[in-house]
Every structure is written in structure tokens, then in C-alpha cells.
Amino acid sequence: MPLTMGSQAVDSGLIPGLQEILTEKHLKRSRDIRNNLLKESKDEDRDEHINFLLWLLKDCGVQDIFGIVDVHSHFDVPRGSHMVTKIEGRNASFSRLRTEPAQDKDLEPELCGHKFVYIPELGWYPYEFRLGPLLDTNEAYSKFFSRFSNYLDQHNITSLGFEYTIPQVFGITMCETVSKKEKHMVLEKISPSLRLSKRLLWVPTCWRCSTKSKDKMGVEGLCTIDPDTYDHDPPKPKPKQKDLATTAHIML
């Protein structure tokens, strides 16, 4: 069921997982939201809006905290679970990110939202999570959330949201592999040869303009397009790998 916009933005108070401590009730609702997201985004031409939203990040002074994301999912989250992204590294240094299901009953106290979608009846709501601190009710944050949701509503945009960016990924180009069977995603540093490959078609999925990145404006995340159908979905697997679907994203 695709998400739809209302006639006007709403003020829903504190954002769960960002300004409000998460509960199992929040996790259940976020799972329902995520499982109803489109598996690919086709509902509008968003190119004209990206530059404005990147400018909005900077105008609100939150470009080193948030990024803009394509709101979609590649598989449904199992009942009683939520998707959590964690850093995997060696000797406490950043190596890669892994996103996989975690049990709602084992809710970690330091859990916060990672990716957020705007729901007219609820306001901003997380659909994926990570570990990190909650934010306060800083005026700059509130201004960003309000202006962003109003812009989405004004232009009837349903497939853009924001991420509470993991600080360690700023300036790092990453490749994401998705396993639908195992229901996880692994993000690792992308090789130059993969990014330059003429065999892959790409669609943007993430945009950042952090002052910590080499490219100060218009930084993109990219996801592969199926070369046969041109769908934003993992390429068709080979016969011997029918249970594994892979897709590559570039996340800066």
C-alpha cells in the first residue's frame, strides 16, 4: 500500500527515535510503515526538488546531522522485528555497516531512528534504526522538520524523507549488498572499478551536503536499476543464486 500525502502538514510534537525514547509500540508501527513502503519510487520526478532540499539542510544549519533519502524498501521486516544498522569495524575503526532485523523485545536503550518518512497523520516517523543519542528540541531541528514536511505536502511528494546520518560515513563512498532471503544489507567501501562500470545503471537514493565531505553540495547515494526492466530493484539473480538478490548502492 503506497503512502499518501494529506492536504496539509501536521505538528505531531516530538519525533519518536529522534526526540522521544523509543518503545515497542513505536517499533511495531515503524515495521508496519516500512512494510507498506514502495519497493521502488516512481510516483514523481524529484530531480527539481533535490537542490532545494539540500539548500534547506544548509539554510537550517543541519547539514552535518541529516541527509535526504529515497524512501523505499527491498523486503518486508518479519513480525516482532525492526531493522537496525550497526557499524562493523576492526580495532574500533570503521569498516562497514550492516542492517538486519532485531527483536522488538530486545529493544536496546541507545536505539534511535536512522531513516524517517513523513506520514500526514503522524508527522515524521522512523522506519529504520541505528544506535546513537537522541536530539533535543533545538529550534533549528524543529524549523527543518516543519519546512521539510510542508514542502513535501505542497508538492505532493511521497518518496523523499531524511536520515539521521551516522557520523562515520561522511565522505566515504559505500556499496550496499542486499540479501532478500537473509533479510539484511551490508554496506562497504565501494571500489572505483564498480562505480565506473558501464554494466551497471544507477538511480540516486541518498543526498548529503555535509561540510565534512569533500563535495560540499549535491553528494549522492546511488542504487542499481534492473537493466532489463529499468525497475529500481535488485538485478535478476543467476539460476544458481536464486535465493540471493543483490543490489549496489553508493552512499557518501
C-alpha positions as CSV (number, residue, x, y, z in Angstrom):
1,M,0.0,0.0,0.0
2,P,1.7,3.2,-1.1
3,L,1.8,6.1,1.4
4,T,-0.2,9.1,0.5
5,M,0.0,12.8,1.5
6,G,-2.6,14.8,3.2
7,S,-3.9,18.3,2.4
8,Q,-1.5,19.9,4.9
9,A,1.4,19.2,7.2
10,V,0.7,18.4,10.8
11,D,2.5,19.2,14.0
12,S,2.8,15.9,15.8
13,G,5.1,17.0,18.6
14,L,8.3,15.1,19.4
15,I,9.6,12.6,16.8
16,P,10.0,9.0,18.0
17,G,13.5,7.8,18.0
18,L,14.9,11.3,17.5
19,Q,13.5,13.4,20.3
20,E,11.4,10.8,22.1
21,I,12.6,7.5,23.6
22,L,11.5,4.5,21.6
23,T,9.1,1.9,22.8
24,E,8.0,-1.5,21.4
25,K,4.8,0.3,20.3
26,H,6.9,2.6,18.1
27,L,8.8,-0.3,16.7
28,K,5.6,-2.2,15.7
29,R,4.2,0.9,14.0
30,S,7.5,1.6,12.2
31,R,7.5,-2.0,10.9
32,D,4.0,-1.6,9.5
33,I,5.1,1.7,7.8
34,R,8.2,0.1,6.3
35,N,6.4,-2.9,5.0
36,N,4.0,-0.6,3.3
37,L,6.6,1.4,1.5
38,L,7.1,1.1,-2.2
39,K,9.8,-1.3,-3.3
40,E,10.8,1.4,-5.7
41,S,10.0,5.1,-6.2
42,K,8.1,6.0,-9.4
43,D,5.5,8.5,-8.2
44,E,7.1,11.7,-9.2
45,D,10.0,13.4,-10.8
46,R,12.1,14.5,-7.8
47,D,15.1,16.0,-9.6
48,E,13.8,19.5,-9.4
49,H,13.3,19.2,-5.6
50,I,16.7,17.8,-4.6
51,N,18.7,21.0,-4.9
52,F,16.1,22.9,-2.8
53,L,16.1,20.3,-0.1
54,L,19.9,20.3,0.1
55,W,19.8,24.1,0.3
56,L,17.2,23.7,3.1
57,L,19.6,21.5,5.1
58,K,22.2,24.2,4.9
59,D,19.8,27.1,5.5
60,C,18.6,25.4,8.7
61,G,22.2,24.6,9.7
62,V,21.6,20.8,10.0
63,Q,23.7,19.6,7.0
64,D,26.1,17.8,9.3
65,I,23.3,15.9,11.0
66,F,20.8,15.0,8.4
67,G,20.7,13.8,4.8
68,I,17.9,13.4,2.2
69,V,16.9,9.8,1.3
70,D,14.7,8.0,-1.2
71,V,12.0,6.3,0.9
72,H,11.7,2.7,-0.2
73,S,12.3,-0.9,1.0
74,H,13.6,-4.1,-0.7
75,F,11.9,-6.6,1.5
76,D,9.4,-6.9,4.4
77,V,10.5,-6.9,8.0
78,P,9.5,-10.1,10.0
79,R,6.8,-9.8,12.6
80,G,8.2,-8.8,16.0
81,S,11.3,-7.3,14.5
82,H,12.8,-3.9,13.3
83,M,15.7,-3.1,11.1
84,V,18.9,-1.8,12.8
85,T,22.1,-0.5,11.2
86,K,25.3,-1.0,13.1
87,I,28.9,-0.3,12.5
88,E,31.2,-3.2,12.0
89,G,34.9,-2.5,12.3
90,R,38.3,-3.7,13.3
91,N,40.1,-2.2,16.3
92,A,37.3,0.3,16.8
93,S,37.8,1.7,13.3
94,F,35.0,2.0,10.7
95,S,34.9,-0.9,8.3
96,R,31.3,-1.4,7.1
97,L,27.6,-1.1,8.0
98,R,25.2,-4.0,8.5
99,T,21.5,-3.5,8.6
100,E,19.5,-6.5,9.8
101,P,16.4,-7.4,11.8
102,A,16.5,-7.2,15.6
103,Q,13.8,-8.4,18.0
104,D,11.4,-5.8,19.4
105,K,11.5,-7.4,22.8
106,D,15.3,-6.8,22.9
107,L,15.0,-3.1,22.4
108,E,18.3,-1.5,23.1
109,P,18.2,1.6,25.3
110,E,20.5,3.6,23.0
111,L,18.4,2.8,19.9
112,C,17.4,5.8,17.8
113,G,15.9,6.4,14.4
114,H,18.0,6.3,11.3
115,K,15.7,6.9,8.3
116,F,12.4,8.8,8.6
117,V,9.3,9.2,6.4
118,Y,6.6,11.8,6.7
119,I,3.1,10.5,7.5
120,P,0.4,13.2,7.5
121,E,-1.5,11.6,10.4
122,L,1.7,11.0,12.5
123,G,4.3,13.5,11.3
124,W,7.8,12.2,10.9
125,Y,8.3,8.6,11.8
126,P,11.3,6.2,11.7
127,Y,11.3,3.1,9.6
128,E,14.9,2.0,10.1
129,F,17.1,2.4,13.2
130,R,20.6,2.8,14.5
131,L,22.5,3.3,17.7
132,G,23.1,6.8,18.8
133,P,22.0,9.7,21.0
134,L,18.6,11.4,20.8
135,L,18.4,15.0,19.8
136,D,17.0,17.9,21.8
137,T,14.2,20.2,20.7
138,N,16.7,22.7,19.1
139,E,14.9,25.4,17.1
140,A,17.0,24.6,14.0
141,Y,15.8,21.0,14.1
142,S,12.2,22.0,14.5
143,K,12.4,24.5,11.7
144,F,13.9,21.9,9.4
145,F,11.3,19.2,10.2
146,S,8.4,21.7,9.7
147,R,9.8,23.3,6.5
148,F,10.6,19.8,5.0
149,S,7.2,18.4,5.7
150,N,5.4,21.5,4.4
151,Y,7.4,21.3,1.2
152,L,6.6,17.6,0.7
153,D,2.9,18.3,1.3
154,Q,2.9,21.4,-1.0
155,H,4.4,19.4,-3.9
156,N,2.7,16.1,-3.1
157,I,6.0,14.3,-2.7
158,T,5.7,10.8,-1.1
159,S,9.1,9.2,-1.8
160,L,11.6,11.5,0.0
161,G,12.5,11.5,3.6
162,F,15.5,12.2,5.8
163,E,18.2,10.2,7.5
164,Y,19.8,10.9,10.9
165,T,23.2,10.3,9.4
166,I,25.8,8.0,11.0
167,P,28.8,10.4,11.5
168,Q,31.4,7.8,10.4
169,V,30.0,7.6,6.9
170,F,30.5,11.2,5.9
171,G,32.9,11.3,2.9
172,I,33.0,7.6,2.4
173,T,31.7,6.0,-0.8
174,M,29.9,2.7,0.0
175,C,28.4,-0.2,-1.9
176,E,25.4,-2.0,-0.4
177,T,24.6,-5.6,-1.0
178,V,21.0,-6.7,-0.2
179,S,20.0,-10.3,0.6
180,K,16.2,-10.8,0.4
181,K,16.5,-14.3,1.7
182,E,18.5,-13.4,4.8
183,K,16.8,-10.0,5.1
184,H,20.0,-7.9,5.6
185,M,22.0,-5.3,3.9
186,V,25.8,-4.8,4.1
187,L,27.5,-1.5,3.1
188,E,31.2,-1.5,2.3
189,K,33.6,1.0,0.7
190,I,33.0,0.9,-3.0
191,S,35.8,0.2,-5.4
192,P,36.5,2.7,-8.2
193,S,36.0,0.0,-10.8
194,L,32.5,-0.8,-9.6
195,R,31.5,2.9,-9.7
196,L,32.8,3.3,-13.2
197,S,31.4,0.0,-14.5
198,K,29.4,0.5,-17.7
199,R,27.4,-2.7,-17.0
200,L,25.5,-1.0,-14.1
201,L,22.7,1.6,-14.3
202,W,22.2,3.8,-11.3
203,V,19.4,5.7,-9.6
204,P,20.0,8.2,-6.8
205,T,18.9,7.1,-3.3
206,C,20.7,9.5,-0.9
207,W,21.9,13.1,-1.0
208,R,24.1,14.9,1.5
209,C,25.9,18.3,1.6
210,S,27.9,18.0,4.8
211,T,30.8,20.3,5.5
212,K,32.7,17.2,6.4
213,S,32.5,15.8,2.9
214,K,34.9,16.7,0.0
215,D,31.9,17.5,-2.2
216,K,30.1,20.3,-0.3
217,M,26.9,20.1,-2.3
218,G,24.8,17.5,-4.1
219,V,26.5,14.4,-2.8
220,E,24.6,11.4,-3.9
221,G,23.8,7.8,-2.9
222,L,23.1,5.6,-5.9
223,C,21.2,2.3,-6.3
224,T,21.3,-0.1,-9.3
225,I,18.5,-0.3,-11.8
226,D,17.5,-3.6,-13.3
227,P,18.9,-3.4,-16.9
228,D,16.0,-5.4,-18.3
229,T,13.0,-3.8,-16.6
230,Y,14.5,-0.5,-15.6
231,D,12.9,-1.0,-12.2
232,H,14.6,0.2,-9.0
233,D,15.0,-3.3,-7.7
234,P,17.9,-5.8,-7.4
235,P,19.1,-7.2,-10.7
236,K,17.6,-10.6,-11.6
237,P,19.7,-13.3,-9.8
238,K,21.5,-16.1,-11.7
239,P,19.9,-19.6,-11.6
240,K,22.4,-20.9,-9.0
241,Q,21.8,-17.9,-6.8
242,K,18.0,-17.7,-7.0
243,D,17.7,-17.1,-3.2
244,L,20.1,-14.2,-3.2
245,A,19.3,-10.8,-4.7
246,T,22.0,-8.2,-4.8
247,T,21.9,-4.6,-5.3
248,A,24.6,-1.9,-5.2
249,H,24.1,1.5,-3.6
250,I,26.6,4.3,-3.3
251,M,26.3,6.1,-0.1
252,L,28.5,9.2,0.5
